[in-house]
Amino acid sequence: MKSCQAMADMKHTHLTMTSLKYLVAGFLLPTLLLGPPPTEGRQNPGSSAQHQITWGRPNTNTAYFAEDIVRNVTAVVGQKAKLPCKVVNLDKKDVSWIRQRDLHILTVGIFTYTSDDRFKVYHPEESNEWYLEISSVTFRDAGVYECQVSTSPKIFLPINLIVEVQQAKIKGPKEVYIQNGSTIKLTCIVNTHSENVGSVTWYRDTSELDYDSPRGGVSLEIEKTPTRTTSKLFLTRANRADSGNYTCAPQFADAAFVLVHVVNGEESAAVQTANSVTLHCDVQLLCWCVTLMLLLLLLETHR
C-alpha cells in the first residue's frame, strides 16, 4: 500500500515538473529573449511603478503621450499629411515612427531611415512634438503609423491616416444652352476636409480662362470655407465662339466638365421643341410597353 502511495507521489511530482518545464519554455523564455510587448494606454494598477504609463497626468518621471493627440488624420491625394505625436518626459529616450503594415522603420529621432524622401520628421526645437510628415500623399500611404518611445517596455501610439480624393462638381446639367449675347455663369464646387484645394483653373477646350484672356469679359470669384471651395466663372456677351467643353480643374481634386452651346433665340426654341418631342415619344413608348405587358398577362391568365 505504501509503495503504491509512493509511486503516485512520484508520478504527481513528475507531472508538476513537466508542467513547470513547459511553462518556462512557452512563456518565460520568449519573454527573456524578446522582452515584454509594447504597451498602449494605461497598464493595470497592479503593475510596478517603473513601467507605469499615463496619458496626460504629469505625476510620473517616465515618458508618456499627451492626451490631446488626434488619432485619425485625413489627407487628400497630392497634399501633405502631418501625423501628430506629443511625448512628455522624454528625457534621453528616442522617438520612432513605424509603418504598421510592413513594420518598416521610417524615422528615429530626427533622422529618416527610408529611401522614400517624402517621409520626414518635424520636431520644433525645445518642444515635445514629433510630427511625421508625408508629402504628396497617395492612396497607398493610407493605414496605421505608430509613434514609439524607447522606454522599457516600449510605449506606442497608433495614428490612422485616411487618404481621400476630392471631386469637383459643376452645378446644373452636363450640357447647357446659352442664348447669344447673354452671360455664361458656371459654378464649380469642391467639398473637402481641407481649405487648401490649391488653385482652381477654368478651361474652354484647351484654352485657359482668366482675367487676362484675349477674349476679354472674363471674371472669376472664389470662396473658401473649412468644408467647401466654390469657384464661379462669368463670361459676358456670349457668342458662338464661346461654345465648347468647359473644365473646372482644381489643383488637388478631380476635374469637372460641362458642355456649353451658345445659340440664337430661334435655335434655342428649336432645341426646347426637340427636347419636348423626345420626351413625348419616350412617354408614348412607355405607354405602349405597359399596354403590351398587360395584354400578355391577360392571355396567360385565360389559358
Residue pairs with C-beta under 8 A, 6 or more apart in sequence:
35 152
35 153
36 51
36 152
36 153
37 153
38 148
38 153
38 154
38 155
38 156
39 51
39 53
39 153
39 154
39 155
39 156
40 155
40 156
40 157
40 158
41 53
41 55
42 53
42 54
42 55
43 51
43 52
43 53
49 60
50 62
51 62
51 152
51 153
52 60
52 62
53 62
53 64
53 155
54 60
54 64
55 64
55 65
55 66
55 67
56 64
56 66
56 67
56 68
58 88
58 89
60 89
61 89
62 89
62 151
63 87
63 88
63 89
63 90
63 91
63 93
63 149
63 151
63 155
64 87
64 88
64 89
64 155
65 85
65 86
65 87
65 88
65 147
65 155
65 157
66 86
66 87
66 88
66 128
68 86
69 84
69 85
69 86
69 157
69 159
70 84
70 159
71 157
71 158
71 159
71 160
72 159
72 160
72 162
73 81
73 82
73 83
73 84
73 159
73 160
73 161
73 162
74 162
74 163
74 164
74 193
75 81
75 134
75 137
75 141
75 161
75 162
75 163
75 164
76 137
76 163
76 164
76 165
76 166
76 192
76 193
76 194
76 197
76 252
76 253
77 137
77 138
77 139
77 163
77 164
77 165
77 166
77 252
78 136
78 137
78 198
78 251
78 252
79 136
79 137
79 194
79 196
79 252
80 133
80 134
80 135
80 136
80 137
81 133
81 134
81 137
81 141
81 161
81 163
82 122
82 131
82 132
82 133
83 97
83 131
83 132
83 133
83 134
83 145
83 147
83 159
83 161
84 129
84 131
84 159
85 95
85 97
85 129
85 130
85 131
85 132
85 147
85 157
85 159
86 128
86 129
86 130
87 93
87 95
87 128
87 130
87 147
87 149
88 128
90 128
90 149
93 149
93 150
93 151
94 108
94 109
94 149
94 150
95 108
95 109
95 130
95 147
95 148
95 149
95 150
96 105
96 106
96 107
96 108
96 109
96 147
96 148
96 149
96 150
97 105
97 106
97 107
97 119
97 121
97 130
97 132
97 145
97 146
97 147
97 148
98 104
98 105
98 106
98 145
98 146
98 148
98 156
99 106
99 143
99 145
100 143
100 144
100 145
100 146
100 158
101 143
101 144
104 114
105 113
105 114
106 112
106 113
106 114
106 119
106 132
106 145
107 113
107 114
107 119
107 120
107 121
107 132
109 121
110 121
110 123
111 121
112 119
112 120
112 121
118 134
118 135
118 136
119 132
119 133
119 134
120 132
120 133
121 130
121 131
121 132
121 133
122 129
122 130
122 131
122 133
123 129
123 130
123 131
130 147
132 145
132 147
132 159
134 141
134 161
137 161
137 163
138 163
139 163
139 165
141 161
141 163
142 161
142 162
142 163
143 160
143 161
144 158
144 159
144 160
144 161
145 158
145 159
145 161
146 156
146 157
146 158
146 159
147 156
147 157
147 159
148 154
148 155
148 156
148 157
149 155
149 156
164 193
165 253
165 254
166 190
166 191
166 192
166 197
166 250
166 252
166 253
166 254
167 190
167 191
167 253
167 254
167 256
168 188
168 189
168 190
168 200
168 248
168 249
168 250
168 253
168 254
168 255
168 256
169 188
169 189
169 190
169 256
170 186
170 187
170 188
170 189
170 246
170 248
170 256
170 257
170 258
171 186
171 187
171 188
171 189
172 186
172 187
172 258
173 258
174 257
174 258
174 259
175 258
175 259
175 261
176 258
176 259
176 260
176 261
177 261
177 262
177 263
177 268
177 271
178 184
178 238
178 242
178 260
178 261
178 262
178 263
179 238
179 262
179 263
179 264
179 265
179 268
180 238
180 239
180 240
180 262
180 263
180 264
180 265
181 237
181 238
181 239
182 238
183 234
183 235
183 236
183 237
183 238
184 233
184 234
184 235
184 238
184 242
184 260
184 262
185 232
185 233
185 234
186 202
186 232
186 233
186 246
186 248
186 258
186 260
187 230
187 231
187 232
187 233
188 200
188 202
188 230
188 231
188 232
188 233
188 248
188 250
188 256
189 228
189 229
189 230
190 197
190 200
190 228
190 229
190 230
190 231
190 250
190 253
191 227
191 228
192 227
192 228
192 229
192 253
193 227
195 224
195 225
195 226
195 229
196 252
197 229
197 250
197 251
197 252
197 253
198 250
198 251
198 252
198 253
199 250
199 251
200 222
200 229
200 231
200 248
200 249
200 250
200 251
201 208
201 210
201 249
201 250
201 251
202 208
202 209
202 210
202 220
202 231
202 233
202 246
202 247
202 248
202 249
203 209
203 246
203 247
203 249
204 242
204 244
204 245
204 246
204 247
204 260
205 244
205 245
207 213
209 215
209 218
209 233
209 235
210 218
210 220
211 218
211 219
211 220
215 235
215 241
215 242
217 235
217 236
217 237
218 233
218 234
218 235
219 233
219 234
219 236
220 231
220 232
220 233
220 234
221 230
221 231
221 232
221 234
222 229
222 230
222 231
222 232
223 229
223 230
224 230
229 250
231 248
231 250
233 246
233 248
235 242
238 262
239 262
240 262
241 262
242 260
242 262
243 260
243 261
243 262
244 259
244 260
245 257
245 258
245 259
245 260
246 257
246 258
246 259
246 260
247 255
247 256
247 257
248 255
248 256
248 257
249 255
261 271
263 271
